[in-house]
Amino acid sequence: MSIWIINHAGGTPYHGPNMRSYYLAREFVRRGNRTAIVSASFFHKYINPPKVQAGNGHEVIDGVDYFWTGVPRYNGRGGGQVLNQLVFTARAFGHVVQLPMARPRVVIASSPHPFVSLPAWRVAQRFSCPFVFEIRDLWPLAIRELTGWPSWHPYIAMLSWAERFGCTKADHIVSVKPGDIQYLSQRFGTTTEGFSWIPNGHPCEDSPPSFKTYITWPKGDFTLGYVGALSKYYALETLLKAVGVLQSGNLNIQLVIVGDGALRSSLEKIVQQMRLKNVFFAGAVPKQAVPEILRHFDVCYLGLAAVSINRFGVSCNKLYDYMYASVPVIMSAAVPREFDPVAEAACGISVPAEEPEAVAHAVQQFRDMPRSYRIQLGKNGRKYLERRHSFKHIADTYLECIASLRKQ
């Protein structure tokens, strides 16, 4: 069948994050389904944006048809980013209906921003096929909790309208977090029959070692690592404060932070102000380099801001990267026990959100435990990943969901 996905930031290993749609589409294609991803030609997280000569572009990437929609570039966040989102939404209407593809069996709109639901619904109406709204983040709720913006903020109001549109017009809703059904049922009356939890995952395919090419640091006895975006949501100040607690206790560890983002300069200032030792900022690296880098860490950090939205569960690609590399995890987040993947996988230690002392204590626990036990925790994570979060398994679940849908 023909599957169309509209995802503003449909990243690839060659362009940058976010790559859920890419990995799913690649598996769909391997099962004989021609799949198109309609995405923006520019997104601030892309390391290597696609080269679109004029207007729109098309290329086949690992068997997946990518249709790039021309949008304006922007620096940082703010008005430029919002304009980019709105222009993509407006141009996608015309771009999608002209795709040189077979009639779609389903049209999927993949968030986080819910504006993508508008062109997806319209195209599904035109071709009389089901419209699936895939929620990767609950916008605008997540933005409101992180920024404190009121409901009457113009951007929040637009997002709220688009979210309601997508959730009420969709023939089916897919979410990467199991608890989102609680939010959706309370807010929009979504039923369990109209909802599927299809989580994020990992391709679980080995990539060639590339560690020495991208990152080096003076080796020590114990290395704590972080890989991912340097943003407020990932509670990296908590991590640095935890290192300060450990340093005051004369515990010798190294912290390696791999990634980039808006907070990098402020985090580097904190390191200077706290006079932290053995903290290394490696910057961004290609996705292909991550597995080999992670294998040089003794434990990895996954921190999330203390926002109530995490009561519905968490979905972080970095966690699956950690698990794939068989590295144990310290997760600092306000997540209910029933939605705690680290506890479920028995692959590390979970502590409360934004509590540096708790993070420091967990690091010390890992530092003091036998290496063989750390290795076993890492193996637990890898087994859990392969059993529950391989994209091969996730794609099969998604295709079963699509096959069950009929246009209402």
Rosetta blueprint (number, residue, H / E / L):
1 M L
2 S E
3 I E
4 W E
5 I E
6 I E
7 N E
8 H L
9 A L
10 G L
11 G L
12 T E
13 P L
14 Y L
15 H L
16 G E
17 P L
18 N L
19 M L
20 R H
21 S H
22 Y H
23 Y H
24 L H
25 A H
26 R H
27 E H
28 F H
29 V H
30 R H
31 R L
32 G L
33 N L
34 R E
35 T E
36 A E
37 I E
38 V E
39 S E
40 A E
41 S L
42 F L
43 F L
44 H L
45 K L
46 Y L
47 I L
48 N L
49 P L
50 P L
51 K L
52 V L
53 Q L
54 A L
55 G L
56 N L
57 G E
58 H E
59 E E
60 V E
61 I E
62 D L
63 G L
64 V E
65 D E
66 Y E
67 F E
68 W E
69 T E
70 G L
71 V L
72 P L
73 R L
74 Y L
75 N L
76 G L
77 R L
78 G L
79 G H
80 G H
81 Q H
82 V H
83 L H
84 N H
85 Q H
86 L H
87 V H
88 F H
89 T H
90 A H
91 R H
92 A H
93 F H
94 G H
95 H H
96 V H
97 V H
98 Q L
99 L L
100 P L
101 M L
102 A L
103 R L
104 P L
105 R L
106 V E
107 V E
108 I E
109 A E
110 S E
111 S L
112 P L
113 H L
114 P H
115 F H
116 V H
117 S H
118 L H
119 P H
120 A H
121 W H
122 R H
123 V H
124 A H
125 Q H
126 R H
127 F H
128 S L
129 C L
130 P L
131 F E
132 V E
133 F E
134 E E
135 I E
136 R L
137 D L
138 L L
139 W L
140 P L
141 L H
142 A H
143 I H
144 R H
145 E H
146 L H
147 T H
148 G L
149 W L
150 P L
151 S L
152 W L
153 H L
154 P H
155 Y H
156 I H
157 A H
158 M H
159 L H
160 S H
161 W H
162 A H
163 E H
164 R H
165 F H
166 G H
167 C H
168 T H
169 K H
170 A L
171 D L
172 H E
173 I E
174 V E
175 S E
176 V L
177 K L
178 P L
179 G L
180 D H
181 I H
182 Q H
183 Y H
184 L H
185 S H
186 Q H
187 R H
188 F H
189 G L
190 T L
191 T L
192 T H
193 E H
194 G H
195 F E
196 S E
197 W E
198 I L
199 P L
200 N L
201 G L
202 H E
203 P L
204 C L
205 E L
206 D L
207 S L
208 P L
209 P L
210 S L
211 F H
212 K H
213 T H
214 Y H
215 I L
216 T L
217 W L
218 P L
219 K L
220 G L
221 D L
222 F L
223 T E
224 L E
225 G E
226 Y E
227 V E
228 G L
229 A L
230 L L
231 S L
232 K H
233 Y H
234 Y H
235 A L
236 L H
237 E H
238 T H
239 L H
240 L H
241 K H
242 A H
243 V H
244 G H
245 V H
246 L H
247 Q H
248 S H
249 G L
250 N L
251 L L
252 N L
253 I L
254 Q E
255 L E
256 V E
257 I E
258 V E
259 G L
260 D L
261 G L
262 A L
263 L L
264 R H
265 S H
266 S H
267 L H
268 E H
269 K H
270 I H
271 V H
272 Q H
273 Q H
274 M H
275 R L
276 L L
277 K L
278 N L
279 V E
280 F E
281 F E
282 A E
283 G E
284 A L
285 V L
286 P L
287 K H
288 Q H
289 A H
290 V H
291 P H
292 E H
293 I H
294 L H
295 R L
296 H L
297 F L
298 D L
299 V E
300 C E
301 Y E
302 L E
303 G E
304 L L
305 A L
306 A L
307 V L
308 S H
309 I H
310 N H
311 R H
312 F H
313 G L
314 V L
315 S L
316 C L
317 N H
318 K H
319 L H
320 Y H
321 D H
322 Y H
323 M H
324 Y H
325 A L
326 S L
327 V L
328 P L
329 V E
330 I E
331 M E
332 S E
333 A L
334 A L
335 V L
336 P L
337 R H
338 E H
339 F H
340 D L
341 P H
342 V H
343 A H
344 E H
345 A H
346 A L
347 C L
348 G E
349 I E
350 S E
351 V E
352 P L
353 A L
354 E L
355 E L
356 P H
357 E H
358 A H
359 V H
360 A H
361 H H
362 A H
363 V H
364 Q H
365 Q H
366 F H
367 R H
368 D H
369 M L
370 P L
371 R H
372 S H
373 Y H
374 R H
375 I H
376 Q H
377 L H
378 G H
379 K H
380 N H
381 G H
382 R H
383 K H
384 Y H
385 L H
386 E H
387 R H
388 R H
389 H L
390 S E
391 F H
392 K H
393 H H
394 I H
395 A H
396 D H
397 T H
398 Y H
399 L H
400 E H
401 C H
402 I H
403 A H
404 S L
405 L L
406 R L
407 K L
408 Q L
